[in-house]
Amino acid sequence: RLINTLPILSASFCDYCKINSKLFRLMAVCGFSVSFVALAASLILAISSYEKPGNNYFLTFFVGVFFIGLFIGGLCETLSRLIQHAYNVKKENELTI
């Protein structure tokens, strides 16, 4: 009963791929936006605390978050395009048979 009430789980395989592709694209956008917010925060922190050596840990943290966000965003975008390509191939195969 629970599976039939959820539209994502009860959809066909192709619709599920299409939904996954859109959700991975959304996760990529979120990952990139978090990384650029972290970059802006690290730049603001670097400018405001130029001569305070205690803030280097925060700066290192924000730079690390920036690179992790870029990695996750790139990975999600790659998976989104891969799933979208699989969806398109599946649709083409259904048309030829």
C-alpha angles and dihedrals in degrees: 000000000000093000092053092052093055109077094201095055096042095049122103121267095261093050089049090053091049092051091047091051092053093046092050089050089052091050090050091053090049092049093050093046092050090050093051092047088052090049091051091047092050092049092049090047092048093050096043096046102037096142100031109095094190093074094062090094091058090046091052090048093052093046089051091050088050093056094042090051091050091049094049092044092050092047093050092047091051092050091047092054092045092052091045090052091050089050091052092048091049091051091049091050091051090053095050098050 
